[in-house]
Amino acid sequence: MAELQANKVKKLHFQSGLYLARCVPCVECAAAEAGSASGCAMARVWQHPFINVFRHFKVDEWKRSTKEGDVATVMDKTLKCTVYRVRGSVSASNYIQLPKTSTQSLRLTGRYLYLLFRPLSNKHFVIHLDLATEDSQVIRVSLSNLFKEFKSTATWLQFPFICETGTSRKDLAGVAPPAARWTCLQLDLQDILLVYLNRRYSHLKSVRLCASLLVQSLYTSDLCFNPAVTVAEARQAKLPVTPIPREMAFPVPKGERWHDHYLHIRFPSGSPAAPSELVQRNCSPPEAVFLRHVPQLLPRPVAFSMSRQDSVSPVVQMLGPTASCQAPSGLLPEDGLSCEYSEVSIVSGPRGDRQEPLASSKATDKHAAGSGLQGSVRKLAVVPAAPEDVAKHKSFLPDPILRLKRVIGFGGHSTKWALWTKDGAAIVYPCHAVIVVLCIDTREQCFFLGHTDKVSALALDGSNSLLASAQARPPSMLRLWDFQTRSCLSLFRSPVHTVCSLSFSDSGTLLCCIGKDHHGKTMVVAWGTDQVGRGGEAVILAKANTDVDIQAFEIAFFNETRMASCGRGSVRLWRLRGGGLRSCPVDLGEYHALEFTDLAFGKTQDSRTLYICSRSGHILEIDHQRMAVRHVRRLLSTQTPSGPLLQKQASSSGPGIAISSLSVSQAECAVGSEDGYLRLWPLDFSSELLEAEHEGPISSVQLSPDGLRVLSTTSSGHLGFLDIPSREYSMLVRSHTALVLALATECNRGQLATVSRDHTVRVWDLATLQQLYDLTSPEEAPCAVAFHPTQPVFFCGFSSGAIHSFSLEAPKVLVEHRCHRGAITGLVTSPDGSLLFSACSQGTLAQYHCAATCCRVLRVVANVVCRDVRPSPNTLAISGDSRLLAFTGPFKYTVTIMDAASLDDLLRIDVSTLDLASSRLDTAVAVCFGPAPPSHLLVSTSSNKVVVLDATSGCVVRELSGVHPVACSSLALSRDSRFLLTAADRAIKVWDYLMQSDPSCQVYIGHSEPVQAVAFTPDQQHLLSVGDAIFLWDILVSPERSPPGSVRGSPVPPLTCEAGPNARQLEDVVSRTSELPRWQVPVPSQAPPKLSICAGPSEGGDGTFSASDEEGPSEESHSSEGLCEASGPPMLVQKEACGAGDRACRVAGGPWGLDMLPHPHGQPSKQGTWNPRRARTLPAARPDSYKHVTARCKASPQEAKNVSSPTAGGEWLRLKAVVGYTGNGRANVIWRPDTGFFAYTCGCLVVVEDLHSGSQQHWLGHSGEISTLALSHSAQVLASASGCGGAASCCQIRIWDVPGGSCQQLLSHHCTAVQALAFSLDDRLLVTLGDYGDRTLALWSMATYELLSSTHLPEPVHGMAFNPWDAGELACVGQGALTLWLLQQRGANVSLQLHREPIPEVVGAGELTSLCYGAMSLLYCGSNAGQVYVWDTSVGRCFLAWEADDGEIGVLLCSGSRLVSGSNTRRLRLWAVGAVPELRHKGSGARSSSVFMERELTLDGAIVSAVFHDSMDMGVVGTTAGTLWYVSWAEGTSTRLISGHRSKVNEVVFSPSESHCATCGDDGSVRVWSLSSMELVIQFQVLNQSCLCLAWSPPSCGQPEQQHMAAGYSDGTLRVFNVSRISMEFKMHPHLAALTAVTFSADGQTILSGDKDGLVAVSRPHTGMTFCVLSDHRGAPISAIQSTTKEYGDFGVKGTDLWLAASGDQRVSIWASNWLQDCCELVDWLSFPAPTLMEASDCSPPSLAAFCPWDRTLLVCAGLGQDPEVVFYSLCQKQVIKKIPLPFFAMSLSLSPRACFMAIGFAEHVLRLVDCVSGASQDFAGHDDGVQLCRFAPSASLLFTAAHSEIFVWEVTDC
């Protein structure tokens, strides 16, 4: 309560602009209070809002502070007040210190320290701050211009204060300039400790200000003040900053600026960025661009937290007005008139989540250990960014994004250190620079991270409280860890130059360290560690130098002052006494020359025995009290006659077994020897109990605390234990014993292969990281490795130049190739598994065919690969489509791109010329292809850059400079191009690759040697790095999801898959889940479901395949314009209100025109009674909501009137099926699980489909596109609404009888579009809501279909819903408020009363966009900002809110305890809201943590419609992509129900067997459908292009099983797809303009294609060659090409092929050809006059021509004349023989292959079927746009028609 009251007082003070003086307790009282939690809280209260330290401690009296030397008070002319001057030649002798003595403490808890001072000109100064941490440790922070560089220890941070004078960076240190100005130095004490030492700040203990400087005062506060803004200025301008209090403010002359007189330095900066950049603070206005003398703080990397070669600590300079920046009008940056430029943070949370702000961060060493050593590097713009650019400068989250999960490795410096924990459940061992704790049972690992070099020794105390570790590289650093929390308690430097052994006392209060000093002499140091856990430091108790050799050292467990050591010729007993270490040798007698290797004290309390082992096999038992040898035994090795078994004897003669280690329990002694045997003996060594043979010499053994297990390590990198009762040996760790050079991953079996300098090739299981195979090659070292992508085979390259192929099923060498003479430097397989490439140090490149089990050499090319390149996984790179090969060569300055199949040079790029300003030549280091499309090649260079090149043109796409301090040796790009990995030296960086400008990165260290390779795992959930060991890192966010930095509501382009051989992937690869935790919402208990990518149709899926080509983003990319319709301009033309009551209504009672009436619940409200009169509206601006219907702009808006339908029963056509779903609609899907009724809209049709059989009913009647549907609660009545246009001047609302499928009534009232429909609970009323242009709410009677009430709304309403618990309540949401309408009926009259609930303040300028009712009186509302608000409608109060999405929530559904939300970010989420009803009693104090997300799915477009079962387990969801999905939350899957093209359909073709058909469209897709079910089975996708024409190969092409399609695209390319193999075989470019027509020749051996410029190209589909181009139609686009057969000599010309070409200038040419003989002759040429009715050429009807199927000598033409007619032309008679008049000009034409029927499509939305014999015809309506396509199936039983994106399948009944 005290804190709460204090916060209230603070708020009042800030509002009034006053800072009141407080009565504060004395230091002693504050210190006493701080001992408790309440005391800490009170300390913060009395110190708020700030403390004037000089005034509080009465510095002028010098009673509670002290001064030394030349300290005096002087009057400063600038500040016009008294200040303190501290001067003197020696800073340490002239100072002001607070408090008076070091035993006292200031106890100032403020986060920020403000020092108002001015350095004296040409002098040095020093500032010392003593900061206390939460664990009671004192850290000294010093700042001085004496310091030349940043230095750090565990208890001291030294920051150089630099005064910039225009010199170079290295000369910045020095005295203050003559013009030094008064400075406000703002130090963030919390961040300083957190960032540089990972400590948590508690309070400021003391301050010392040393000469030479002037100081006005010192302040502490938890508030971040802006010194350049006063309280009055902030209040007057309403600035969003915290102004400086009056007593802290510097005086500014009237009319002048603060920055012209003073400096503001804030350190560290609050904004992260790159370490090598400058952090600019408090920039002056733009005109102040002159150089100033600016103080700066320049820290460097902390040695123990980051590697020196890759500095990730902030290199920060604090600048004044040396550069200009312009703040936005009326808005200032958070820190004042400043622009943030760079800084670094290395803070991470326990789960890797970023703690914002840093003030509230709780990161400790435990968290750092859990997340890995990591540095976050980000950049911000120099000038304030525009709102649309904000997302580009956001860092990608979480931070850190990686977490170390597992390591494969053991040892590094030594393999002798492995320790049991006290309970025997885990072991502790070093893996190079990482200390690993491995749980025996679960095999889980956790890590102690912090060492920057290999760990040379470990020790654990008896209680498992403290762990000590030493670092190998001199000078040796020691760390003391809290073993339970894995946090580093102390870091200190040892006087021992190189530590080789550590020993802890059993109580943990004494640590002994053994090693060599810098003279090479043995040194023993004893440390007292009893104060370490309580905030103190380790203290040296004693140290001693000795000339004897020490191999082992141990502190006695029974007496911590006694120790023992052994070594070469020496066994000594030590004692710590009187501050000294003294030792005494044991008389060894005849054994004095032995080399002793290990020792152990007997474990019984009364035991006096010390056991010593030697390399000669001797085991000595020594009485350490009498210092005498008691027994000597020796293990001998003898060869028995029966075999090579070793006999062990306790004898004194014969060759001994070299013993390396021993361990003793209360009953047994375990001995490890160099012959690889672990032996267990009783303590009397009477007989051997057990032995276990190892794969290498044993380094150490250790019995577990219970004596039941023996831990053993070997010099070959093995770690395991022997279970004594079961006599079973368990291998825990296998590892390489030398540097790991390369890695490769395999996706089918989840395996990892590595090669190492230890001459081994090892294969690991990626799931368990257990070793599967170990292949050793003593004579030749392996250099490179690669897996075959599909077969159980991997390839390995060796230093001898050999390439071996190994089988994974039966480990053996399949084949060996020796076509190289030098060491293998690169090895890579093509993704399709057909080719293998290898490169060697002699510059040779080899190509192998590896599709079969035994690969064979195809080509060997010499002197193409650079000879200077080192072996690396990035030496060779192959593109994802297996077509391009890249490498460095033939010189190191050149990158070559080859055709992977032919090895032809395609491109050579000279990287040395990319940076012309550089003084040295740049060379290529590593190459890597990015995922296609687009086709990018990443090249790392010697100048520490990564250059992204266009693989087609060689142009530089982008460039990342200063990626690492040294050249990047390895790089990898994630499959979705989101994350870029780079590795150099010992650091790994993860880059946000999608951020085009100034990409963010995070730095990770942990390797003690240079990283050799990095790679993503096949599932993209982890990454691997190899060097000294193998590290497996968790990626804490799925790479294949939308980036958090993207603009809200604008999903990123989905992942696309390359089209190549064997590329078979689901079309819905974009439907991925997000694993990023959401704000305030717990992550689901299990990972959200994903749509898998597989090589075949998944079980239970929709059986759809998809393949994609390499082009860039297109409509399929789901751009913000494509998904968020609200972002674009309105497409509807506003018209005046229609209807009989079209008059203005009287306005009263406020903006909504209502009078004030009492609320039913007793609360004041705005209500009124409504008149059914309409108000004339003006054109309205589209609201910021995608909920409003966006009608597609029709290509043919004019619709034919008075179309006569054929008589019932006499139709020639019957509509069989409709392909497509209207994604432009809203809530246009109906599903009733109880009855099975399923309906949706497609254009102007209501489609009712049987989900079991797939049969459809089609309800026709609407003249425009249907926008929304509603089903009555009885499921007997369906209401549908369409927009105005065409034949309808107002919107149509049709009422359908569901059982009969007939239209009962047509209603018309709204003018532009109907937004929503809703039936009342008793189905007696229907409410219709107009869109933002109409803004009308209408109430209809379902009994009489009369309009009962109509209300004009002053603001757009986005959604409405009836209250299921109150039949008379209707809720609406919109811009201004939540509106509750109360329906009141008096007799036959129905009136509406209104109650408005204000939107919560947190919504701000946002809007409520969706709503649904939950439990009784609970109303859920979604907003366009992604929040969900919960109202208690009974009391009219919003009591709960949570952030449910990143974009606008357009769909909300609730049933029981579950809520479904859908948004324009493509995400569909399931929430558990069962606890919400209980939260309403808590009011505004309710917390959203009670709501959690159960499931999440990402679909292919913004969610516009959804309907779910009452259990919410399953439902149907519609998206803007025109797809209907079946969603099963129980299974976590989404299955495509309905899918169609997103844009205009350009062609329909049929397979020869008529089992399938194919369509193509402007969306760049070619889709193959099953004709029997009309289900999508294959999709070929080319992004960024439109597919304009399509042809299916005829049955005469030779192999019917090899079916092909030819597709022409808008870029002039022609692609040939193999339908059987689902791959693209050829991509040709025969045209420069867009292809408009394509066909196969009659024999299928030739492709004819026409383009927009009138050229006709002839190509071979089997070779991809274009061998003939005809230009006779040049100047007009080719509109039709058709080919058929003829008899040789017909029409007087040779050849068996007859084909025609029609162009847009009303010309048709007929040709006869024999392409095998290169013969092509013109048969006829037809020219027709242009239509006279068309004024513009782009509005002219297309020129249509086709051969007559029933008479091949006839040519049928349409659109070729002045009148709308069909012309029959005889090729034999050379004249027109028949004409059939048409009502309109034809847009499309198709002739039936079996009967004399002709289908014609018109722009007037009409399809006509004509009997060519009788001339009779029938017209058919139903399309919503011009019928641009008609195609009969080969059997003539089906007719396909298309209007824009909708496809109708008609059944021909009379032909």
Disulfide bonds with the S-S distance in Angstrom:
Cys1138-Cys1290 2.15
